[in-house]
Amino acid sequence: MTDSIKPSVLFVCIHNAGRSQMAAAYLSHLAQGKIEVRSAGSAPADSVNPAAVQAMAEEGLDMSAETPKILTTEAVKESDVVITMGCGDTCPIFPGKRYEDWKLDDPAGQGVEAVRPIRDEIRGRIETLISELLPAN
């Protein structure tokens, strides 16, 4: 990664309806356009988890227009960092990529009270990721 090329991050979970959507929203917002952000799922849901949308709205981030997307080989190839969240071995592995697996509770079927701590943990991890990908000059 050079100074002229933005680092890119792909968040992957099974349904691309909760954790990966929240992570993508946080990274897009907190990195202020300095990092390219993608999210996808190995078996995308029909819509984003309403409790995740509500929890992020409490943080001032609107995910209501987001839709779950299917994981593609191209998305992995085009990303510098691939962060999985409970999707196991469904993500293709390519040499030279940075892979992380974030162990996070699944917000599926949970109310907003249960989603808030997951959201807050994701935010902390995103802040750390940004500090690693965009070191201060």
C-alpha positions in Angstrom: 0.0 0.0 0.0 1.4 3.3 -1.0 0.4 6.8 0.1 -1.5 7.3 -3.1 -3.6 4.2 -2.9 -6.3 3.8 -0.2 -6.2 0.6 1.8 -9.3 -1.5 1.4 -11.1 -3.6 3.9 -13.8 -6.3 3.4 -16.0 -7.4 6.3 -17.6 -10.8 5.9 -20.3 -12.6 7.9 -22.8 -15.2 7.0 -25.9 -13.0 6.3 -24.2 -9.5 5.8 -27.1 -8.2 7.9 -25.6 -7.2 11.3 -22.0 -7.4 12.3 -20.4 -6.8 8.9 -22.8 -4.0 8.1 -22.2 -2.2 11.4 -18.4 -2.6 11.0 -18.6 -1.2 7.4 -20.7 1.7 8.6 -18.3 2.6 11.4 -15.2 2.3 9.2 -16.7 4.4 6.4 -17.7 7.1 9.0 -14.6 7.1 11.2 -12.0 6.7 8.4 -13.5 9.7 6.6 -13.0 8.2 3.1 -9.4 7.3 3.6 -10.1 3.6 3.5 -12.2 1.7 0.9 -14.9 -0.3 2.6 -16.8 -3.4 1.5 -19.0 -5.9 3.2 -20.5 -9.2 2.1 -22.1 -12.4 3.3 -21.7 -16.0 2.3 -25.5 -16.5 2.5 -26.9 -12.9 2.5 -30.2 -12.2 4.2 -33.1 -10.4 2.5 -32.5 -7.3 4.6 -30.3 -5.7 7.2 -31.2 -6.6 10.8 -33.6 -3.9 12.1 -32.0 -4.0 15.6 -28.6 -3.3 14.1 -30.0 -0.4 12.1 -31.6 1.0 15.3 -28.4 0.6 17.3 -26.3 2.4 14.6 -28.9 5.1 14.4 -28.3 5.8 18.1 -24.7 6.6 17.0 -25.9 8.9 14.3 -25.2 6.4 11.5 -28.0 5.6 9.0 -27.8 2.0 7.7 -31.5 1.9 6.7 -30.7 1.9 2.9 -28.1 -0.8 3.1 -28.7 -4.2 1.6 -26.9 -7.5 2.2 -24.5 -8.5 -0.6 -23.1 -11.8 -1.7 -19.5 -12.6 -1.1 -17.5 -12.7 -4.3 -14.0 -13.8 -5.1 -13.4 -10.4 -6.7 -14.3 -8.6 -3.5 -11.7 -10.6 -1.7 -9.1 -10.1 -4.4 -9.6 -6.4 -4.4 -9.3 -6.0 -0.6 -6.1 -5.6 1.4 -7.7 -6.7 4.7 -10.4 -9.3 5.0 -12.2 -9.5 8.4 -14.5 -12.5 9.0 -17.1 -12.6 11.6 -18.4 -16.1 12.1 -18.5 -17.3 8.5 -15.9 -20.1 9.0 -14.1 -21.3 6.0 -16.4 -19.9 3.3 -14.1 -17.0 2.6 -11.6 -17.6 -0.2 -7.9 -17.2 0.8 -5.4 -15.4 -1.3 -1.7 -14.9 -0.6 -0.7 -11.5 0.4 -3.9 -10.5 2.1 -4.3 -9.8 5.8 -7.0 -12.0 7.4 -8.6 -11.5 10.8 -11.4 -13.4 12.4 -13.3 -11.3 14.9 -15.2 -13.4 17.4 -18.4 -11.4 18.0 -21.8 -12.4 19.2 -24.4 -12.7 16.4 -27.1 -10.0 16.6 -29.5 -12.1 14.5 -32.9 -12.4 16.3 -31.7 -10.1 19.1 -33.3 -6.9 20.3 -31.5 -3.6 20.3 -30.5 -4.0 24.0 -28.4 -7.1 23.0 -27.0 -5.5 19.9 -25.6 -2.4 21.6 -22.7 -4.2 23.3 -21.8 -5.9 20.0 -22.0 -2.5 18.3 -19.7 -1.0 20.9 -17.2 -3.8 20.6 -17.1 -3.4 16.8 -16.5 0.3 17.2 -13.5 -0.3 19.4 -12.0 -2.8 17.0 -12.6 -0.4 14.1 -10.8 2.4 15.9 -7.8 0.0 16.4 -8.0 -1.1 12.7 -7.9 2.5 11.6 -4.9 3.3 13.7 -3.1 0.3 12.1 -4.0 1.1 8.5 -3.6 4.9 8.8 -0.7 5.5 11.1 -0.3 9.2 12.2 2.2 11.1 10.1 
